[in-house]
Amino acid sequence: MSYIQRMEEEQQLQQTKRNRDKRSSRRMKSMVIIALVLSSASLVMSAFAANNIWHGNSASHGSAVAVTPKFAGSAEPESLTEDKAPLTSTESAEAKDQPQVNANDADTTQSPPPANPKEGKEEKTGAKTEKKTAQKVIYLTFDDGPGKYTDQIVSILNKNGIHGTFFMIGNQVSGNEKAIKTAAENGNYIGLHSMTHDKKKLYRSSGSARFIKEFKQEQEIIQKITGTTPWLIRAPYGSKPEINNKFLNDIAAAKFKMWDWTVDSKDWNYPGKPERIIQEIKRQVHRDTEVILMHEKSQTVQALPGIIKYLKKKGYSFAVYKPDQHFPVNFAKDERL
């Protein structure tokens, strides 16, 4: 083979190789273009699917529903980048059906005080500690009835939609049975204040026997009138200093509960001066739970509307003694009583 023939053959082989390389290059370009097209299509479909999920579409729904979030007042909407999954259309529908609560529609009915009121309660909810504002409660109590002022006091309480706790003297019941029954029927509690209210007979005789006997006797009398058996007593002149530890043991053994008071209105000392009674109560009231000592007196009847008005203004609610909600209020701080 001549030199010229070899050169022509080599040139032909090189041309064939170049053609093959061109075809390979075109094939690679085509594959790249196809890959790019497929990638773009995938991105478009992913975006479309994400859009459908965001707007709450599901395969079972025939048409898309656009949901526009609404925010109350001028508050800023929560960031959409937080770890909160968007609502599905089903969840959105369920949320829409939930009743909307207006702060002005909240139930303001006050619950009865606990069996043993405590000030400044704290309640833990998960990791958050919430401090509850203690409910402010007043117990209005009236000693030394029944008498000519019993009905007037009950009438004032009724007009204000509240109740009181009455500690009555057994020897004064006769002739006043109707007033006692009316007071009880109107939601007031009738407690015991001994038969005689006589300090010498109750405290200066031998031991507690006379004291216990008088309260048991009065208990039977009140039970016949009201149909309920009262166990709450108030010792005449208060339990201190006359009642010692042995005396307290005897009262507890007889199953009586005994209330003294936290506020002394001193109304007995202000005849014709109702404003002084109101001032006395204003001076002493400061606890979340107060038991106010008053008496069935003319000046007390005059002062009572003003007392109630002042206490309401101070944010107090009014409660009546209930045996199933008993808590101790005695000067000895005896938990049994």
Secondary structure, 3 states (H helix, E strand, C coil): CCHHHHHHHHHHHHHHHHHHHHHHHHHHHHHHHHHHHHHHHHHHHHHHHHHHHHCCCCCCCCCCCCCCCCCCCCCCCCCCCCCCCCCCHHHHHHHHHCCCCCHHHCCCCCCCCCCCCCCCCEEEECCEEEECCCCCEEEEEEEEECCCCHHHHHHHHHHCCCCCEEEECHHHCCCCHHHHHHHHHCCCEEEECCCCCCHHHHHCCCCCHHHHHHHHHHHHHHHHHHCCCCCEECCCCCCCCCCCHHHHHHHHHCCCEEECCCEECCHHHCCCCHHHHHHHHHHHCCCCEEEEEEECCHHHHHHHHHHHHHHHHCCCEEECCCHHHCCCECCCCCCCC
